Amino acid sequence: MSRDVVIMGAAETDIGKLPTTSTLELHVEGARRALADANLTKDQVDGIASVSIPGPIQVAHSLGITPTYVDGTGVGGSSFLFHVRHATAAIKAGYADVVLVTHGESGRSRVGAPMHPRAGDSVMAQFEMPYGITGPPTSFTVPARRFLHETDNTLEQLAEVAVAQRRWASRNPRAMFRDEISVDDVLGAKMIADPFTLLMCCLVTDGGGALVVASREFAEAHGSDKPLVHILGTGEAATTPLISQMEDMTRCKQFTLSSQAAFKESGTSQADIDHLMIYDAFAHVPLYGLEDMGFVGRGESGAFVAEGNTSPGGSLPLNTNGGGMSYTHTGMYGMFAIQESVRQLRGEAAAQVDGAGTSLVLGNGGMFMSAATLILANQR
């Protein structure tokens, strides 16, 4: 288990509104771009990882790859962080040398996208639907309200999360929403589900991307035009698929567990992190992440963001591509969070953070269902 593992290729497809591109095509296009970024051919790939629809086998077949390592883990939007973690373990164990992690989702245009599962087939129909909880906005409202109440974070501070991320998006030509906004703009936007207004909710877009994860030995022997991104530590955890069954609605247990594992494996602490990506399907999730991972104390996250610490020029740059609320969100956002960390560590981000040597990525799957953490660096 001594092999070092790196990300040697990373690329996204076009994002936004892509009405003529299917989900499978987005997977394939992202994969081809990532392989080109790593200066590899498909024949050098021996592992494939992707979510269950269209699935790693379909993606591999479409690319002309015959994998000897396959991962089809599907645990929501954090799945791609799980894939990187599993690929890292497989490479260290000698099961693979090069693993291609792909994502594609026609989240807005629904071209070649699966039908949504029938809620009546799940326990959600028994415990949540009778009370009007039928999707992400209504699922997240209960913990968000309880979190604000128990931590004394305010609604205005919740709005500050969207404001801060729009500051980053304004510097990113690829971001879907780029005009800067104020707290008043956020609070005055259309109400979706209390306490969330439209500007506190994620986008709905099309897009995809892929990563090439490899042993450092392979990457260095092959040679690369791009700097290698080292995977220092990883962690994962899962609790319940139902908001109503959370042990404590004001804390995300898996954020804590997965980040603790990643910090331990990497030998780093919060003070060593230069750059942070926290999956932000809705404005409250970065606040949970900051507190549950120990970057700030209990109830301090709202003020931390409002004081500008996560904004351009702040002490802890957060969601520097604009995040799921301003950059893109296809339905499963984790791939795009990893991509931004890679860009920052390579020094090629649109809104580049000076001196970014380490980056932590926290992924959230479902409505506080699963989480994974990656700690990445541009040096070993």
VOGU-3710 file (C-alpha; in Angstrom, 3 decimals, decimal comma):
1> msrdvvimga> 0,000/0,000/0,000  2,961/2,323/-0,561  2,157/3,589/-4,052  1,475/7,309/-4,253  -1,589/8,289/-6,292  -2,171/11,423/-8,356  -4,721/13,080/-10,588  -2,894/13,456/-13,884  -5,812/14,466/-16,096  -8,934/16,573/-15,533
11> aetdigklpt> -11,406/18,232/-17,860  -15,020/19,327/-18,159  -17,405/19,381/-21,079  -19,326/22,456/-22,090  -21,836/23,323/-19,373  -25,182/25,100/-19,207  -27,965/24,400/-21,690  -26,987/21,586/-24,070  -30,279/20,427/-25,619  -28,690/18,214/-28,291
21> tstlelhveg> -26,218/16,334/-26,085  -27,217/13,184/-24,219  -26,115/12,040/-20,796  -23,912/9,300/-22,314  -22,359/11,739/-24,785  -21,416/14,023/-21,872  -19,651/11,114/-20,143  -17,759/10,240/-23,322  -16,827/13,830/-24,156  -15,591/14,481/-20,625
31> arraladanl> -13,538/11,281/-20,713  -11,937/12,123/-24,051  -11,019/15,600/-22,873  -9,525/14,295/-19,610  -7,455/11,683/-21,479  -6,208/14,374/-23,849  -5,361/16,551/-20,838  -3,267/13,685/-19,445  -1,783/12,928/-22,883  -3,062/9,354/-22,677
41> tkdqvdgias> -4,972/7,049/-25,005  -7,921/4,889/-24,046  -5,729/1,784/-24,316  -3,701/2,958/-21,310  -6,765/2,927/-19,047  -7,362/-0,231/-17,022  -10,006/1,051/-14,606  -13,337/2,837/-14,991  -15,597/4,456/-12,405  -18,967/6,088/-12,943
51> vsipgpiqva> -22,455/6,284/-11,463  -25,056/3,627/-12,146  -26,814/5,400/-15,036  -25,623/4,980/-17,782  -23,063/3,040/-15,739  -19,342/2,327/-15,995  -19,767/-0,608/-18,366  -21,758/1,445/-20,879  -19,277/4,306/-20,646  -16,296/1,966/-21,051
61> hslgitptyv> -17,894/0,236/-24,034  -18,683/3,560/-25,687  -15,047/4,594/-25,280  -13,666/1,269/-26,482  -12,117/0,433/-23,098  -12,033/-3,049/-21,539  -11,520/-2,350/-17,829  -10,132/-4,807/-15,311  -11,215/-2,597/-12,396  -14,797/-1,272/-12,255
71> dgtgvggssf> -16,610/0,950/-9,719  -20,286/1,822/-10,099  -20,838/3,386/-6,677  -23,879/5,650/-6,773  -24,538/7,567/-3,559  -25,722/10,910/-4,875  -23,697/13,938/-5,840  -20,717/12,902/-3,725  -20,248/9,692/-5,759  -17,274/11,023/-7,704
81> lfhvrhataa> -15,316/11,708/-4,528  -16,057/8,119/-3,494  -14,784/7,003/-6,913  -11,509/8,879/-6,427  -11,108/7,362/-2,978  -11,820/3,851/-4,237  -9,528/4,319/-7,243  -6,769/5,477/-4,905  -7,154/2,317/-2,831  -7,248/0,106/-5,933
91> ikagyadvvl> -4,100/1,669/-7,343  -2,268/1,373/-4,026  -3,272/-2,293/-3,871  -2,002/-2,917/-7,392  -5,418/-3,620/-8,914  -5,057/-0,827/-11,487  -2,599/1,768/-12,749  -4,925/4,244/-14,489  -8,567/4,760/-13,483  -10,889/6,998/-15,484
101> vthgesgrsr> -13,652/8,629/-13,393  -16,472/10,036/-15,524  -19,582/12,149/-15,062  -22,233/13,326/-17,472  -25,729/14,562/-16,784  -28,362/16,160/-18,943  -29,870/17,598/-15,798  -31,668/20,464/-17,490  -32,444/19,219/-20,993  -33,087/15,586/-19,919
111> vgapmhprag> -31,614/14,140/-23,135  -31,040/10,442/-22,590  -31,532/10,959/-18,873  -33,298/8,360/-16,711  -36,818/8,849/-15,468  -37,026/9,878/-11,853  -37,729/6,885/-9,585  -41,203/6,543/-8,163  -41,221/7,870/-4,631  -43,936/5,348/-3,782
121> dsvmaqfemp> -41,323/2,598/-3,993  -39,330/3,989/-1,060  -39,784/4,536/2,640  -39,840/8,260/1,848  -43,457/7,729/0,776  -44,314/6,613/4,282  -42,318/8,982/6,455  -41,870/12,223/4,477  -44,210/12,661/1,506  -47,366/12,918/3,662
131> ygitgpptsf> -45,836/16,060/5,173  -45,006/17,689/1,845  -41,341/16,679/1,682  -40,953/15,584/-1,935  -37,638/16,894/-3,256  -34,384/18,677/-2,418  -35,815/22,153/-1,590  -38,473/20,832/0,760  -36,205/18,114/2,198  -33,518/20,595/3,162
141> tvparrflhe> -35,837/23,195/4,709  -36,353/21,397/8,024  -32,663/20,930/8,922  -31,805/24,403/7,616  -34,397/26,063/9,845  -33,359/23,985/12,852  -29,692/24,762/12,193  -30,329/28,506/12,125  -32,399/28,271/15,319  -29,926/26,236/17,377
151> tdntleqlae> -26,690/27,878/16,203  -27,903/31,499/16,142  -26,701/31,852/12,568  -29,069/34,282/10,858  -31,092/34,318/7,665  -28,981/37,267/6,495  -25,818/35,228/7,047  -27,348/32,378/5,071  -27,842/34,841/2,227  -24,180/35,887/2,548
161> vavaqrrwas> -23,147/32,424/1,312  -24,817/33,067/-2,037  -23,369/36,589/-2,152  -19,817/35,367/-1,505  -19,990/32,692/-4,151  -21,369/35,104/-6,722  -18,270/37,248/-6,109  -16,188/34,291/-7,270  -18,524/33,548/-10,179  -18,198/37,125/-11,408
171> rnpramfrde> -14,532/36,293/-12,130  -15,303/33,055/-13,973  -16,316/33,356/-17,653  -17,808/29,835/-17,603  -20,146/30,519/-14,676  -23,862/30,481/-15,478  -24,650/33,439/-13,192  -22,003/36,177/-13,022  -23,692/39,397/-11,895  -22,808/40,229/-8,299
181> isvddvlgak> -25,700/40,241/-5,843  -26,472/41,661/-2,395  -28,046/40,184/0,708  -31,202/42,159/-0,128  -31,232/40,616/-3,613  -31,036/37,131/-2,120  -33,685/37,701/0,550  -35,968/39,472/-1,915  -35,794/36,770/-4,579  -38,703/34,425/-5,279
191> miadpftllm> -39,467/32,165/-2,331  -38,987/28,487/-3,211  -39,439/26,771/0,169  -38,889/28,608/3,418  -36,185/29,641/4,206  -34,808/29,188/0,675  -35,287/31,863/-1,934  -34,332/31,195/-5,537  -30,803/32,607/-5,078  -30,139/30,204/-2,188
201> cclvtdggga> -30,811/27,193/-4,441  -28,555/25,436/-6,902  -28,763/25,758/-10,667  -30,186/23,086/-12,958  -27,795/22,596/-15,882  -26,297/20,103/-18,323  -22,632/19,112/-18,276  -19,989/16,585/-17,425  -16,356/15,973/-16,734  -13,769/13,324/-16,005
211> lvvasrefae> -10,610/12,644/-14,040  -7,616/10,440/-14,767  -6,357/8,939/-11,506  -3,038/7,107/-11,709  -0,078/5,876/-9,720  2,592/8,532/-9,411  5,043/5,972/-10,805  3,003/5,634/-13,992  2,407/9,369/-14,309  6,050/10,310/-13,885
221> ahgsdkplvh> 7,231/7,570/-16,259  4,696/8,654/-18,868  5,422/12,333/-18,511  2,850/15,084/-18,482  2,552/18,678/-19,610  0,323/19,418/-16,626  1,365/19,483/-12,951  0,391/16,364/-11,026  -2,168/16,770/-8,240  -1,345/14,514/-5,304
231> ilgtgeaatt> -4,084/12,737/-3,352  -2,919/13,102/0,243  -5,946/11,820/2,134  -9,498/10,616/1,640  -12,518/9,680/3,736  -16,118/8,582/3,313  -19,216/7,996/5,441  -22,972/7,578/5,110  -25,913/7,726/7,490  -29,542/7,765/6,329
241> plisqmedmt> -31,319/8,563/3,043  -34,092/10,340/4,952  -33,908/13,777/6,530  -36,542/12,653/9,035  -34,202/9,942/10,348  -31,121/12,126/10,987  -29,674/11,779/14,501  -29,251/15,547/14,713  -30,613/17,807/11,998  -28,170/20,580/12,897
251> rckqftlssq> -25,062/18,500/12,210  -23,970/16,336/9,296  -22,214/13,409/10,956  -20,661/12,150/7,743  -19,011/15,535/7,086  -17,182/15,109/10,381  -16,311/11,435/9,928  -15,094/11,679/6,337  -12,998/14,795/6,960  -11,444/13,314/10,102
261> aafkesgtsq> -10,366/10,278/8,084  -8,902/12,465/5,344  -7,018/14,682/7,797  -5,610/11,630/9,586  -4,466/9,920/6,386  -2,910/13,080/4,977  -1,227/14,142/8,209  -2,719/17,617/7,813  -5,087/19,784/9,811  -7,534/22,582/9,051
271> adidhlmiyd> -4,712/25,113/9,376  -2,877/23,469/6,457  -5,705/23,966/3,942  -5,302/26,857/1,494  -8,459/26,348/-0,540  -11,821/24,757/0,114  -14,628/23,329/-2,003  -17,853/22,403/-0,175  -20,732/20,956/-2,174  -23,352/23,703/-2,126
281> afahvplygl> -26,631/22,439/-3,480  -28,222/24,994/-1,143  -26,796/27,895/0,832  -26,810/26,185/4,220  -24,549/23,266/3,229  -21,272/25,270/3,281  -22,183/26,492/6,782  -22,623/22,909/7,969  -19,356/21,978/6,265  -17,336/24,754/7,882
291> edmgfvgrge> -18,609/23,808/11,345  -18,743/20,014/11,036  -15,205/19,815/9,638  -13,857/22,069/12,386  -12,812/25,094/10,348  -14,907/27,258/12,679  -16,647/26,683/15,989  -20,290/25,891/16,586  -22,483/28,760/15,425  -19,566/30,730/13,927
301> sgafvaegnt> -19,931/29,830/10,250  -22,422/32,541/9,283  -20,313/35,370/10,701  -17,184/33,810/9,173  -18,705/34,042/5,697  -20,301/37,470/6,288  -16,926/38,900/7,342  -15,501/38,019/3,914  -13,263/35,130/4,908  -14,514/32,884/2,095
311> spggslplnt> -14,685/35,651/-0,538  -11,891/36,788/-2,894  -9,018/38,025/-0,753  -10,317/36,182/2,324  -8,428/33,862/4,648  -10,139/30,661/3,394  -11,212/30,883/-0,264  -14,348/28,751/-0,695  -16,138/27,509/-3,817  -13,999/29,620/-6,105
321> ngggmsytht> -15,699/28,559/-9,337  -18,978/30,043/-8,060  -20,286/26,733/-6,747  -23,504/24,928/-7,500  -25,485/28,107/-6,913  -23,686/30,192/-9,552  -21,314/28,044/-11,660  -23,187/24,877/-12,601  -25,177/22,061/-11,019  -26,279/19,157/-13,187
331> gmygmfaiqe> -27,953/17,276/-10,331  -24,753/15,628/-9,104  -22,188/18,357/-8,510  -19,228/16,560/-6,902  -17,222/16,193/-10,131  -17,197/19,959/-10,678  -15,947/20,624/-7,145  -12,988/18,284/-7,718  -12,290/19,893/-11,083  -12,005/23,338/-9,501
341> svrqlrgeaa> -9,610/22,064/-6,843  -7,427/20,559/-9,569  -7,433/23,835/-11,497  -6,491/25,811/-8,398  -3,601/23,478/-7,557  -2,354/23,594/-11,141  -2,522/27,382/-11,118  -4,952/27,549/-14,034  -8,255/28,546/-12,405  -10,265/31,469/-13,752
351> aqvdgagtsl> -10,280/33,051/-10,286  -6,899/31,812/-9,138  -6,017/31,815/-5,438  -2,442/32,974/-4,920  -0,238/30,333/-3,335  -2,842/27,553/-3,302  -0,829/24,463/-2,403  -3,508/22,386/-0,679  -7,210/22,006/-1,324  -9,957/20,144/0,501
361> vlgnggmfms> -13,054/18,938/-1,356  -16,162/17,943/0,618  -18,944/16,194/-1,251  -22,542/15,812/-0,085  -24,766/13,094/-1,498  -28,538/13,165/-1,331  -29,974/15,292/1,443  -27,204/14,728/4,032  -27,139/11,045/3,050  -23,489/10,445/2,161
371> aatlilanqr> -20,245/12,399/2,211  -16,670/12,031/1,071  -13,611/14,227/1,600  -10,492/14,562/-0,537  -7,356/16,432/0,513  -5,276/17,319/-2,544  -1,944/19,100/-2,993  0,421/20,197/-5,745  3,391/18,681/-3,906  3,818/15,410/-2,046
//
